[in-house]
Amino acid sequence: MESPLVSIITVNYKQAQVTCELLSSIAKLNYPNLEVIVVDNAQPNDDTQLYRQHFEKVVVINKTENLGFAGGNNEGIKAAQGDYILLLNNDTEIKNGTIETLLNCFTSPSVGAVSPVIKYFDAPDTIQFAGFTEINKLTGRNELIKSRPQPTGTVATPYFHGAAVMIPRFVINQCGLMPEDYFLYYEELDWSRMFREAGFELKVCMDAEILHKESISTGKNSPLKVYYQTRNRIYFMKRQKGQRNTAFLLFFLLLSSPKNIVSHLLKSEFKHFRAFTKGVWDALILRKVGFVRV
């Protein structure tokens, strides 16, 4: 097919104006075969008419509960008709030609997902993401690659970025939907792992870019973010197949936890301290996953 149907899916959570800005950027695209879906989490009203002022044919899925990042995207994927799924954070903006460039990266059925280079909206010359490093088996952390390994073409990455990724429909059909247990953070890393275990390659396209406003819904350093990143870091490490987690747990409990606790207390970040300790407790003691209020 010359222009396969591409379904753009974005999840909104109480940030309608930000979502409208994304829709306005999509409306400027020249790609001729688009479906656009907004999943509105925890939405008491219907903002369809507001969204259609910015993209006339947008499909809106209103959910009264907050399904989180994975749950919201999965609702959109289940409703989508596209041959390719393009997940975009609602706090991103996309440039004309990006879809065509991403599609050109699927040169083989073995390519399971392609992310563009992500730059900061407020500093468009600064790269936020051009790939990931592997997650360290001791620390449970990895790093964003913030410079282009090469000027053009694609490079391999162990994980794609959930803020912007294009995936063929058949890959999702084979590997399954995004794991929803995490609710927020680490879910796309686990999804990436699932793709790789199924034999698919993950790529970053050096020729495609999007702009990211970053952490609009959760805040750049909020207790909510601290809780989910802490809990899900532990949960992710516990889910890895064939991996001994003793070293990670010892590192986390004996080195990482004391460091974080002391740091939050010295900064008088008492809400962050409670969020961190609750994240550890829920992951190790209660083994809670999914949505938890902080």
N, C-alpha and C positions, 0 to 999 in steps of 0.2 A: 504494500500500500504506500502511495506517495505521501499521504498525510494521514497517518493513523489517528484515531480519536485519542486525545490526551485528556484525562480527567484530573483537573487541579483540585486538590482537597486542602482546606484550611480549617482550623479549629479556633473558634472564638470563645473567650471567657471574659465577659464584662469589659470588652475593649472594642465596642462597635466602631468607633471612629478610626482606630488603627486598622481594623479589618476593611473598612471602606477605602482607606488609602491603598491597601494591597489590591482591592478590586479595581480601583482606578488605574493602577499600573498594568493589571491584566487586560483591561479594556483597550489599552494602547498597542497590544500585541497584534501582529499581522498573521499569526498562525491561524489557518482557516478551519480547524476542526477541534474545537475546545468544548469541554464540559467543565463547569466551575461549580463546586459544592462547598458551602459553608456549613459546618456543624457548630451549632450554637449551644454551648454547654451551660447548664444552670440558667436557662432563659425563661423567665416568667411571661414574657411577651413574645410577639412575633415581629422581628425587624426586617422581614422580607422586603417590604417596600422601600425601606431605607437602603438596603444593599442594592436593590435593583436600580436605584438612582446612579449607581457607580458601575454596575455590570448588569445589563438588562435581563439576561437569561440565567442568572445565578439560581442554583437550586439550594434551598435552605432547609436544613434538618434541625428542628428545635428539640432540645432535650431538657426536661425539667431538672434532671440531676446533673451533677458535674461528673462526667465520665473520665476526666483526666486527658492527658495527651494521647496515650495509646488508644483508650476507649473511644475518644472522639474521632480520631483518624480511622479507626476500624469501622465505625458507623458510616463514614464517608466512603470507604473502600467497598463496603458491602452494597452501597447504593449506586456506586459508579458503574458506568457502561464502557469506560475507555479500555483500549488495548494497552495503554501505558497509564500508570498512576504517577502524578507529580504531587508529592506532599510539600506544602509550603507553610511555614509558620505565618500566622497572621501579622507578625511584626516584621515581615520582609517586603521588599518591593522587587519586581522582576523587570528586566530590560527586554526590549524587542530583539528577537533572534535567539534568545536563550533556549527556547523549547527545541527549535530546529537543531541547534548545536548539541544539546543533550541527546536527542534522538540519534544523531550521527555517531555517537559513541557506542551504540549497541551493534557492534560489528560482528558479534558472535553470540549464539544462544547461551554461551557460558557466562556472559556478562549479566549479572543479576541486579545490579543497582549502580546508578551514577549520580554523584552529587556535583554541583558546581562549586567553584571557589566562592567563599562567603567573605564579604567585606563589611566593615562597620558603616552603618548608614551615616553617622555623624563624622566619620573619617574615611571617606570612600577610597582613599589610597592605601589604607591599612588593612591587611588580610587578617581575618579572624580564623579562617579554616581553609587549608589546602590539603587536608588529610589528617589522619590520626596515627599515633604510634600504637603498638600493641599495649594492652593492659599488663602492667607489671604484676607477676604472680605473687610477689611479696607485699607490695603496697596496695594493690587493687586500684591503682590509678594509671592513667595514661595522659598523653599530652596532645594538644592541638598543634599541627604543623602550620606555622604562620608565615611561611614564605614558599614561593613556587619552586618545587624541585626541578621543574623544567618549564620553559616559556609556553609551550603548546602541547596538544595531544592529551593523553590520559596517563594517570599514574595509579598504581594499585594502592589500596588502603585497607587495613583490617576491619574498619568500621566506617559506615557512611554517617553523614550528619542529618539528624532528624529535622532540622530546620528547612532543609531543601534536598530532596532526593527523588529521582525518577526511577520507577520500577516497572518492568513489564508485568502485565496481568498474570501470565502463566507462571511466573516465579512465585507470586503470592499464592496462587492456587496450589503450587507444589509445596511451599514451605510453611504456609499458614499465615495468619494475621499477626500483628504486633502483640507481644505478650503484655497483657493488661495488668498483671499483678503489681508492677512497679508504680503505676498511676502517673508518676512524673519523674523523669531522669533515669538514665541507664536502660530504658526500654529499647531504644534504637540500637544500643550496643549489643544487647542480647538478640535482637532481631537480626543484626548483622552476623552474629555468630551462627544463628540458624541457617542463614543463606550460605555461609562458607561451609558449614558441615554438609550441606546438600550439594556441594561442588561448584557453587557459583563464585565468580570473581566480583569484587567491589572496586569501583573506580572513582577517581575525581577528575573532572574535565577541566583542564587548565584554560580552555577557551571560553568558558561560560562563567558568569558571575551573577550573584544576587547581593542585595544590600540588606543588612540585618540590624534591626533596632535593639535587639537583645534584651531578654528578661523583662519584657513589658508586663506580663501577667504575674510573675512571681517576685519581681524586684531583684536587683543585682546581688544583694547580700541580705536577704530576708531570712527570718527564722524558718519560714516555710521551705525555702531552698535548702537551708542547712539540714533540716529534718530529713527531707526526701533524699538528698544526696548521701547523707550518712547512712540511713537505713538501707537504701538500694545498693550502695557500694558493697555492703556486707552480703546482701541478698544475692547480688550478681555473682560474687565470688563463691558463694555456697552452691550455686546452680551449675557451675562449670563441670563438664563431664571429665572424668579421669584425672581430676586435679586434686592434689592433697592440699587441704585448706589450713592445716595446723600452723604452718609458717606465717600465713597471712593473719590468722586470728591472734597469734602471739604478738606479731608486729603491731597489729591494730590496738590490742588491749594494753600492751606494755609501753608502746612508744607514741602511736598516733593519738590515742584517746587522751592521755595525760597532757600532751602538747596542746590539743584543741581546747580542753577544759580550762587549762591555765590561761591560754590566750583570751578566751571569752571572758573569764572572770577579771583579768587584768584590765580589759577594755570596758568593764562594766556592762558587757553585753549579756544580761541575764536571760533575756528571752532566747538568744542564740544558744546559751548554755543549756537551757531546758530543752530546746529543740534537738540539740546534739545528743544529750543523754537519753532523751526519749527515743530517738532514732536507733541508738545502740540497744536500748532495752527491748524495743519492739522487734528488732531483727534477731537478737540473740536469745532473748528470754521468752517473749510472747510469740515470736515468729509471725508477727502481723505483716500482711502485705495489702495492697490496694489503698484506698483512700483513708486517711486518718487526719482528723482535725488537729491543728497545732495551735 
